[in-house]
Amino acid sequence: MNNQVKKIGMLTGGGDCPGLNAVIRAVTKAAIANYGYEVIGYKFGYRGLYNNDFIKLDAHSVSGILHKGGTILYSSNKDNLFDYQVEENGQCVRKDVSDVAVENMKKEGVDVLVVLGGDGTLTSARDFARKGVKVIGVPKTIDNDLSKTDVTFGFNSAVDVVVDALDKLHTTAESHHRIMILEVMGRNAGWIALHAGIAGSADVILIPEIPFSLDAIVTKMNERSQRGLPFSIIVVSEGAMEKGGELTIAKIVSDSPDPVRLGGIGNKLAMALEARITDHEIRSTVLGHLQRGGITSAYDRLLSTRYGVAAVELIAKGKFGSMVALKDGKMTYAPLEEVIGKNKQVDVDSELIQVAKSLGVSFGE
Ligand code: F6P
């Protein structure tokens, strides 16, 4: 046991997802029961660290939250303390206020910061580690795009939501002989579309890693009609784009560290296909934030619990500046320095892509 540590501060940053509460619960329970550490949770991610706004976490406060989506600590995907908006002399200016956070931790006697987040949130965690703060990261995101881990928590629950939506779209597509397009999240990685597309029996899966052509999609639709299947399901990842085309941007959130919000490719695709396919009606659905809500899947409850317990073990072993990870079914860890800035995309030669192709799924190539 690392006797230097007495108190853990924990925060959840970036977009929320199912599993955050399960990690909070596991860290709190394992830290108190196995090592006698105290645990506090900062509210609204790094903003809480800056404002010294926290709650005490104990067995009572984390009771009954395992299955719940969201985060009892709240979250923010805007507050980068290394480039933070503050008011000075009546003017809004951006500055590095990370020292305030470090001071706050010292004041409260917090020895270690446990950060539950994706690439943006863990970039700040890495930057705090560079300042000498003891940090442990836990890989969170429905997008599954963090490197050095096979899977992030939240991904499986999001895939379940998409598969459920695809099952529902299938029945109505079949009744009306329509082409149904489902736009899903994932930013610049096609993990959600690929996994849910296969599990939800999509006919076409469009992912950022494989730029698509409209001709290929039309050919696939016609083929199906000729085979007596006059309806089709297309899953399109928000980051997918036509060959030679551009990303479809929904909005720019200027005060966010990662300001680009993707969205709109589903409707764009529907319009483009309507101009080429006249014998079927086309409808587009955007699943949006439903993918981040609801209850946590059994898989994510288990994974998040394992991650939480592993994070406490890393603290006890003094392995700071690292992120817990899952590799080949086993809990391990990786230096945050090696995690950050390496978007994990779908390998286009992977077994899963081949499996889909073997079943006749088109990637619009
Ligand atoms: O990273 C998680 C995610 O849900 C992405 O899949 C999506 O592009 C983005 O966050 C949406 O962000 P916001 O909640 O700010 O609209």
Boltz pocket constraint, residues with backbone or C-beta under 6 A from the ligand:
constraints:
  - pocket:
      binder: B
      contacts: [[A, 15], [A, 16], [A, 77], [A, 118], [A, 141], [A, 142], [A, 143], [A, 185], [A, 186], [A, 187], [A, 238], [A, 260], [A, 261], [A, 262], [A, 292]]
      max_distance: 6.0
